[in-house]
Amino acid sequence: MTTPIQSIQGAGEELAEIQSEVLRLDQRFQSVRRTLREVIRGLSILEPHPSPAVRATATIRYQLRGHPLKTNPELSARVQQSLNLETKKEAEITVGAVIDALEHTLLNNLGTDGFSLKLGGFGKFKIRHTKPITRRVGFSGETVITKTKRKIRFVSLGMLRSSETGN
């Protein structure tokens, strides 16, 4: 039978192990963040914007192989592969951090009409406010005023825009 002192010592040792594991994971997370920043910085600085003639030939390089991405796990697997991460969880954390940053930036600027968040070469999110409109309901003849709305619109840029159909 264990005494209360032995139980406390065992719990203390287990707590120390958990703290060291958390510290190790935090260091790994910071390393992943640094790598992601370097990759993003390298893509935006090293690759100049291609001319339209070069862009037409470069679209072949970006064509999807296999099935298109449909879920976050598929995106995480592709991020894990491209960043050479050890685990899928690290890729999920990275994807989640990027999505959270985008979401928080848009939510913090919802009150600003005309705000746009540009992701170079991918697309731009635009916030637009609509004014209330007075409308007449046909069957009752009643006049109704619509509510003010805030809409977020995505506009594709770069390779994504040039590969859209109908352009």
C-alpha positions as CSV (number, residue, x, y, z in Angstrom):
1,M,0.0,0.0,0.0
2,T,1.3,3.4,-0.9
3,T,1.5,6.2,1.5
4,P,0.1,9.7,0.8
5,I,3.7,11.0,0.6
6,Q,4.6,8.4,-2.1
7,S,1.5,9.3,-4.0
8,I,2.4,13.0,-3.9
9,Q,6.0,12.2,-5.0
10,G,4.7,10.0,-7.9
11,A,2.3,12.8,-9.0
12,G,5.1,15.3,-8.8
13,E,7.3,13.2,-11.0
14,E,4.5,12.7,-13.5
15,L,3.8,16.4,-13.5
16,A,7.4,17.1,-14.3
17,E,7.4,14.7,-17.2
18,I,4.2,16.3,-18.6
19,Q,5.8,19.8,-18.2
20,S,8.9,18.7,-20.1
21,E,6.8,17.1,-22.9
22,V,4.8,20.4,-23.2
23,L,8.0,22.4,-23.3
24,R,9.3,20.0,-26.1
25,L,6.1,20.4,-28.1
26,D,6.2,24.1,-27.7
27,Q,9.7,24.3,-29.0
28,R,8.8,22.1,-31.9
29,F,5.7,24.3,-32.6
30,Q,8.0,27.4,-32.6
31,S,10.3,25.6,-35.0
32,V,7.4,24.9,-37.4
33,R,6.3,28.5,-37.2
34,R,9.8,29.7,-38.1
35,T,10.0,27.3,-41.0
36,L,6.6,28.4,-42.2
37,R,7.6,32.1,-42.0
38,E,10.8,31.3,-43.9
39,V,8.9,29.5,-46.6
40,I,6.4,32.2,-47.0
41,R,9.1,34.9,-47.0
42,G,11.1,32.9,-49.5
43,L,8.1,32.5,-51.8
44,S,7.1,36.2,-51.8
45,I,10.7,37.6,-52.1
46,L,12.5,35.1,-54.3
47,E,9.9,34.5,-57.0
48,P,9.1,37.6,-59.0
49,H,5.7,38.0,-60.5
50,P,5.7,36.2,-63.8
51,S,4.7,38.0,-67.0
52,P,1.5,36.8,-68.7
53,A,3.4,34.8,-71.2
54,V,5.3,32.9,-68.5
55,R,2.2,32.6,-66.4
56,A,0.5,30.6,-69.2
57,T,3.3,28.1,-69.3
58,A,3.6,27.9,-65.5
59,T,-0.1,26.9,-65.0
60,I,0.8,23.3,-66.0
61,R,3.2,23.1,-63.0
62,Y,0.3,23.9,-60.6
63,Q,-2.3,21.5,-62.0
64,L,-3.6,19.1,-59.4
65,R,-2.5,15.5,-59.5
66,G,-5.0,13.0,-58.3
67,H,-8.0,14.1,-56.4
68,P,-8.6,17.7,-55.4
69,L,-8.5,18.6,-51.7
70,K,-11.9,18.4,-50.0
71,T,-11.1,18.3,-46.2
72,N,-8.7,19.8,-43.7
73,P,-7.0,16.4,-43.2
74,E,-6.1,16.3,-46.9
75,L,-4.8,19.8,-46.7
76,S,-2.8,19.0,-43.6
77,A,-1.3,15.9,-45.2
78,R,-0.1,18.1,-48.2
79,V,1.3,20.7,-45.8
80,Q,3.1,18.0,-43.9
81,Q,4.6,16.7,-47.1
82,S,5.7,20.1,-48.4
83,L,7.2,21.3,-45.2
84,N,8.7,18.0,-44.3
85,L,7.0,17.9,-40.8
86,E,7.4,14.8,-38.6
87,T,3.8,14.4,-37.7
88,K,0.4,15.1,-39.1
89,K,-0.6,16.9,-35.9
90,E,2.1,19.5,-36.5
91,A,0.7,20.1,-40.0
92,E,-2.9,20.4,-38.6
93,I,-1.6,22.9,-36.0
94,T,0.1,24.9,-38.8
95,V,-3.0,24.9,-41.0
96,G,-5.2,25.8,-38.0
97,A,-2.9,28.7,-37.1
98,V,-3.1,30.2,-40.6
99,I,-6.9,29.8,-40.8
100,D,-7.3,31.3,-37.3
101,A,-5.1,34.3,-38.2
102,L,-7.2,34.9,-41.3
103,E,-10.4,34.6,-39.4
104,H,-9.3,36.9,-36.6
105,T,-8.0,39.5,-39.0
106,L,-11.4,39.5,-40.9
107,L,-13.4,39.5,-37.7
108,N,-11.4,42.4,-36.2
109,N,-12.0,44.5,-39.3
110,L,-15.7,43.7,-40.0
111,G,-16.6,47.2,-39.0
112,T,-14.3,48.7,-41.7
113,D,-16.1,49.1,-45.0
114,G,-13.8,48.3,-47.9
115,F,-11.2,46.5,-45.9
116,S,-9.3,43.9,-47.9
117,L,-6.9,41.1,-46.9
118,K,-4.6,40.2,-49.7
119,L,-2.8,36.8,-49.9
120,G,-0.3,37.4,-52.7
121,G,-0.8,35.2,-55.6
122,F,-3.8,33.4,-54.1
123,G,-6.6,35.8,-53.5
124,K,-8.1,38.7,-51.7
125,F,-10.9,38.9,-49.1
126,K,-13.0,42.1,-49.2
127,I,-15.4,43.3,-46.6
128,R,-18.4,45.2,-48.0
129,H,-21.3,46.8,-46.1
130,T,-24.7,47.0,-47.7
131,K,-27.2,49.7,-46.7
132,P,-30.8,49.0,-45.7
133,I,-33.2,48.9,-48.7
134,T,-36.9,49.7,-48.6
135,R,-38.8,47.0,-50.5
136,R,-42.5,46.4,-51.1
137,V,-43.8,42.9,-50.5
138,G,-45.9,41.9,-53.5
139,F,-48.8,39.9,-52.1
140,S,-49.5,42.1,-49.1
141,G,-48.5,45.5,-50.4
142,E,-46.5,46.1,-47.1
143,T,-43.3,48.1,-47.2
144,V,-40.3,46.5,-45.5
145,I,-36.9,47.8,-44.7
146,T,-34.1,45.3,-45.0
147,K,-31.3,45.1,-42.4
148,T,-27.8,46.4,-42.9
149,K,-25.4,43.6,-43.8
150,R,-21.7,42.9,-43.9
151,K,-20.5,40.6,-46.6
152,I,-17.1,39.0,-47.1
153,R,-16.2,38.3,-50.7
154,F,-13.2,36.3,-52.0
155,V,-11.6,37.4,-55.3
156,S,-9.0,35.0,-56.7
157,L,-5.6,36.3,-57.9
158,G,-2.6,35.0,-59.8
159,M,-2.5,31.4,-61.0
160,L,-5.9,30.7,-59.5
161,R,-7.6,33.5,-61.4
162,S,-5.9,32.6,-64.7
163,S,-7.0,29.0,-64.4
164,E,-10.7,29.9,-63.7
165,T,-13.1,29.0,-66.5
166,G,-15.0,31.9,-68.2
167,N,-12.1,34.4,-68.2
